[in-house]
Amino acid sequence: MDKALMNNTYELRIIHGIGTGVMKNEVKKLLRQYKDVKEFWHPEPEQGGEGVTLVRF
């Protein structure tokens, strides 16, 4: 996250897999702590669905 912000990245794709959902929940918790995160969501199933989180700064 810090590197993405320092490099003025507009969007970020975090691949965490589906599993039990623990990692997905931790990613969401972390994203809520960054004031620069405008929104985050899961893409369509063919683009990774619940196993991927897309972030827009």
N, CA, C and O atoms as a GROMACS GRO file, in nm:
protein
  228
    1MET      N    1   0.081  -0.118   0.000
    1MET     CA    2   0.000   0.000   0.000
    1MET      C    3   0.087   0.125   0.000
    1MET      O    4   0.063   0.217  -0.078
    2ASP      N    5   0.186   0.129   0.086
    2ASP     CA    6   0.269   0.248   0.095
    2ASP      C    7   0.343   0.273  -0.037
    2ASP      O    8   0.351   0.386  -0.083
    3LYS      N    9   0.396   0.168  -0.097
    3LYS     CA   10   0.465   0.184  -0.226
    3LYS      C   11   0.370   0.232  -0.334
    3LYS      O   12   0.406   0.317  -0.415
    4ALA      N   13   0.249   0.178  -0.336
    4ALA     CA   14   0.151   0.221  -0.435
    4ALA      C   15   0.120   0.370  -0.418
    4ALA      O   16   0.111   0.443  -0.516
    5LEU      N   17   0.104   0.414  -0.296
    5LEU     CA   18   0.075   0.555  -0.270
    5LEU      C   19   0.194   0.644  -0.305
    5LEU      O   20   0.175   0.752  -0.360
    6MET      N   21   0.314   0.600  -0.273
    6MET     CA   22   0.433   0.680  -0.304
    6MET      C   23   0.455   0.691  -0.454
    6MET      O   24   0.512   0.790  -0.500
    7ASN      N   25   0.412   0.592  -0.530
    7ASN     CA   26   0.429   0.594  -0.675
    7ASN      C   27   0.308   0.652  -0.747
    7ASN      O   28   0.296   0.639  -0.869
    8ASN      N   29   0.219   0.717  -0.673
    8ASN     CA   30   0.099   0.780  -0.730
    8ASN      C   31   0.015   0.684  -0.813
    8ASN      O   32  -0.037   0.719  -0.919
    9THR      N   33   0.002   0.563  -0.764
    9THR     CA   34  -0.080   0.463  -0.831
    9THR      C   35  -0.227   0.500  -0.815
    9THR      O   36  -0.270   0.539  -0.706
   10TYR      N   37  -0.304   0.487  -0.923
   10TYR     CA   38  -0.446   0.523  -0.921
   10TYR      C   39  -0.532   0.407  -0.869
   10TYR      O   40  -0.626   0.427  -0.793
   11GLU      N   41  -0.498   0.285  -0.912
   11GLU     CA   42  -0.572   0.166  -0.870
   11GLU      C   43  -0.475   0.056  -0.832
   11GLU      O   44  -0.361   0.052  -0.880
   12LEU      N   45  -0.521  -0.034  -0.748
   12LEU     CA   46  -0.441  -0.145  -0.700
   12LEU      C   47  -0.527  -0.270  -0.700
   12LEU      O   48  -0.645  -0.264  -0.665
   13ARG      N   49  -0.469  -0.384  -0.737
   13ARG     CA   50  -0.538  -0.513  -0.734
   13ARG      C   51  -0.469  -0.599  -0.629
   13ARG      O   52  -0.350  -0.628  -0.639
   14ILE      N   53  -0.546  -0.639  -0.528
   14ILE     CA   54  -0.494  -0.724  -0.422
   14ILE      C   55  -0.554  -0.862  -0.440
   14ILE      O   56  -0.676  -0.879  -0.433
   15ILE      N   57  -0.468  -0.960  -0.464
   15ILE     CA   58  -0.514  -1.099  -0.482
   15ILE      C   59  -0.493  -1.171  -0.350
   15ILE      O   60  -0.380  -1.192  -0.307
   16HIS      N   61  -0.602  -1.211  -0.284
   16HIS     CA   62  -0.594  -1.276  -0.154
   16HIS      C   63  -0.658  -1.414  -0.155
   16HIS      O   64  -0.647  -1.487  -0.056
   17GLY      N   65  -0.725  -1.451  -0.263
   17GLY     CA   66  -0.791  -1.580  -0.269
   17GLY      C   67  -0.921  -1.581  -0.190
   17GLY      O   68  -0.955  -1.484  -0.122
   18ILE      N   69  -0.991  -1.692  -0.198
   18ILE     CA   70  -1.122  -1.701  -0.132
   18ILE      C   71  -1.106  -1.767   0.005
   18ILE      O   72  -1.137  -1.703   0.106
   19GLY      N   73  -1.061  -1.888   0.012
   19GLY     CA   74  -1.039  -1.957   0.139
   19GLY      C   75  -1.154  -1.943   0.236
   19GLY      O   76  -1.270  -1.958   0.200
   20THR      N   77  -1.119  -1.913   0.361
   20THR     CA   78  -1.220  -1.897   0.466
   20THR      C   79  -1.268  -1.753   0.478
   20THR      O   80  -1.364  -1.726   0.551
   21GLY      N   81  -1.204  -1.660   0.408
   21GLY     CA   82  -1.243  -1.519   0.413
   21GLY      C   83  -1.166  -1.437   0.514
   21GLY      O   84  -1.187  -1.316   0.524
   22VAL      N   85  -1.078  -1.501   0.591
   22VAL     CA   86  -1.003  -1.429   0.693
   22VAL      C   87  -0.914  -1.323   0.630
   22VAL      O   88  -0.912  -1.209   0.675
   23MET      N   89  -0.839  -1.360   0.525
   23MET     CA   90  -0.748  -1.265   0.461
   23MET      C   91  -0.827  -1.150   0.398
   23MET      O   92  -0.786  -1.034   0.409
   24LYS      N   93  -0.938  -1.181   0.331
   24LYS     CA   94  -1.022  -1.078   0.269
   24LYS      C   95  -1.068  -0.978   0.374
   24LYS      O   96  -1.066  -0.857   0.350
   25ASN      N   97  -1.110  -1.026   0.489
   25ASN     CA   98  -1.157  -0.938   0.596
   25ASN      C   99  -1.043  -0.853   0.653
   25ASN      O  100  -1.064  -0.736   0.686
   26GLU      N  101  -0.925  -0.910   0.664
   26GLU     CA  102  -0.810  -0.833   0.712
   26GLU      C  103  -0.769  -0.725   0.612
   26GLU      O  104  -0.731  -0.615   0.651
   27VAL      N  105  -0.778  -0.757   0.483
   27VAL     CA  106  -0.748  -0.658   0.379
   27VAL      C  107  -0.846  -0.542   0.391
   27VAL      O  108  -0.806  -0.426   0.386
   28LYS      N  109  -0.974  -0.571   0.406
   28LYS     CA  110  -1.075  -0.466   0.419
   28LYS      C  111  -1.049  -0.379   0.543
   28LYS      O  112  -1.061  -0.257   0.538
   29LYS      N  113  -1.013  -0.444   0.653
   29LYS     CA  114  -0.985  -0.372   0.776
   29LYS      C  115  -0.866  -0.276   0.756
   29LYS      O  116  -0.870  -0.162   0.802
   30LEU      N  117  -0.763  -0.323   0.688
   30LEU     CA  118  -0.646  -0.241   0.661
   30LEU      C  119  -0.681  -0.124   0.569
   30LEU      O  120  -0.637  -0.011   0.593
   31LEU      N  121  -0.759  -0.151   0.464
   31LEU     CA  122  -0.795  -0.046   0.369
   31LEU      C  123  -0.874   0.066   0.435
   31LEU      O  124  -0.861   0.182   0.396
   32ARG      N  125  -0.955   0.034   0.533
   32ARG     CA  126  -1.034   0.136   0.603
   32ARG      C  127  -0.946   0.232   0.683
   32ARG      O  128  -0.991   0.341   0.720
   33GLN      N  129  -0.822   0.193   0.711
   33GLN     CA  130  -0.730   0.277   0.789
   33GLN      C  131  -0.659   0.382   0.703
   33GLN      O  132  -0.603   0.477   0.758
   34TYR      N  133  -0.660   0.366   0.571
   34TYR     CA  134  -0.591   0.458   0.482
   34TYR      C  135  -0.686   0.567   0.434
   34TYR      O  136  -0.786   0.538   0.368
   35LYS      N  137  -0.654   0.692   0.466
   35LYS     CA  138  -0.741   0.803   0.426
   35LYS      C  139  -0.739   0.825   0.275
   35LYS      O  140  -0.831   0.885   0.220
   36ASP      N  141  -0.631   0.778   0.207
   36ASP     CA  142  -0.620   0.798   0.062
   36ASP      C  143  -0.703   0.700  -0.019
   36ASP      O  144  -0.719   0.718  -0.140
   37VAL      N  145  -0.756   0.595   0.043
   37VAL     CA  146  -0.839   0.497  -0.027
   37VAL      C  147  -0.978   0.557  -0.047
   37VAL      O  148  -1.049   0.585   0.049
   38LYS      N  149  -1.015   0.576  -0.174
   38LYS     CA  150  -1.146   0.633  -0.206
   38LYS      C  151  -1.255   0.527  -0.201
   38LYS      O  152  -1.365   0.552  -0.150
   39GLU      N  153  -1.224   0.408  -0.256
   39GLU     CA  154  -1.320   0.298  -0.256
   39GLU      C  155  -1.247   0.167  -0.281
   39GLU      O  156  -1.136   0.165  -0.333
   40PHE      N  157  -1.312   0.058  -0.242
   40PHE     CA  158  -1.261  -0.075  -0.274
   40PHE      C  159  -1.379  -0.167  -0.295
   40PHE      O  160  -1.485  -0.149  -0.235
   41TRP      N  161  -1.359  -0.266  -0.382
   41TRP     CA  162  -1.468  -0.356  -0.420
   41TRP      C  163  -1.410  -0.483  -0.480
   41TRP      O  164  -1.289  -0.493  -0.504
   42HIS      N  165  -1.497  -0.581  -0.502
   42HIS     CA  166  -1.458  -0.706  -0.567
   42HIS      C  167  -1.503  -0.699  -0.713
   42HIS      O  168  -1.613  -0.653  -0.742
   43PRO      N  169  -1.417  -0.744  -0.804
   43PRO     CA  170  -1.454  -0.741  -0.945
   43PRO      C  171  -1.555  -0.850  -0.980
   43PRO      O  172  -1.597  -0.929  -0.895
   44GLU      N  173  -1.593  -0.853  -1.106
   44GLU     CA  174  -1.683  -0.957  -1.156
   44GLU      C  175  -1.616  -1.094  -1.139
   44GLU      O  176  -1.493  -1.102  -1.133
   45PRO      N  177  -1.694  -1.202  -1.130
   45PRO     CA  178  -1.639  -1.336  -1.110
   45PRO      C  179  -1.530  -1.375  -1.211
   45PRO      O  180  -1.432  -1.439  -1.175
   46GLU      N  181  -1.548  -1.336  -1.338
   46GLU     CA  182  -1.448  -1.373  -1.439
   46GLU      C  183  -1.316  -1.296  -1.423
   46GLU      O  184  -1.217  -1.328  -1.488
   47GLN      N  185  -1.315  -1.195  -1.336
   47GLN     CA  186  -1.193  -1.119  -1.308
   47GLN      C  187  -1.138  -1.148  -1.168
   47GLN      O  188  -1.050  -1.077  -1.121
   48GLY      N  189  -1.190  -1.251  -1.103
   48GLY     CA  190  -1.140  -1.290  -0.972
   48GLY      C  191  -1.244  -1.289  -0.862
   48GLY      O  192  -1.227  -1.355  -0.760
   49GLY      N  193  -1.350  -1.215  -0.882
   49GLY     CA  194  -1.460  -1.212  -0.785
   49GLY      C  195  -1.416  -1.187  -0.643
   49GLY      O  196  -1.337  -1.096  -0.617
   50GLU      N  197  -1.466  -1.267  -0.550
   50GLU     CA  198  -1.439  -1.251  -0.408
   50GLU      C  199  -1.294  -1.279  -0.369
   50GLU      O  200  -1.253  -1.250  -0.257
   51GLY      N  201  -1.215  -1.334  -0.460
   51GLY     CA  202  -1.076  -1.364  -0.432
   51GLY      C  203  -0.981  -1.249  -0.461
   51GLY      O  204  -0.860  -1.261  -0.443
   52VAL      N  205  -1.037  -1.136  -0.506
   52VAL     CA  206  -0.959  -1.018  -0.543
   52VAL      C  207  -1.028  -0.895  -0.487
   52VAL      O  208  -1.151  -0.885  -0.488
   53THR      N  209  -0.948  -0.801  -0.440
   53THR     CA  210  -1.003  -0.672  -0.398
   53THR      C  211  -0.937  -0.565  -0.484
   53THR      O  212  -0.814  -0.558  -0.493
   54LEU      N  213  -1.018  -0.481  -0.548
   54LEU     CA  214  -0.970  -0.369  -0.625
   54LEU      C  215  -0.979  -0.244  -0.539
   54LEU      O  216  -1.078  -0.223  -0.467
   55VAL      N  217  -0.876  -0.161  -0.546
   55VAL     CA  218  -0.868  -0.041  -0.462
   55VAL      C  219  -0.848   0.079  -0.552
   55VAL      O  220  -0.767   0.076  -0.645
   56ARG      N  221  -0.922   0.185  -0.526
   56ARG     CA  222  -0.904   0.311  -0.599
   56ARG      C  223  -0.862   0.418  -0.499
   56ARG      O  224  -0.925   0.438  -0.396
   57PHE      N  225  -0.751   0.485  -0.534
   57PHE     CA  226  -0.698   0.592  -0.448
   57PHE      C  227  -0.748   0.727  -0.495
   57PHE      O  228  -0.714   0.829  -0.435
   0.00000   0.00000   0.00000
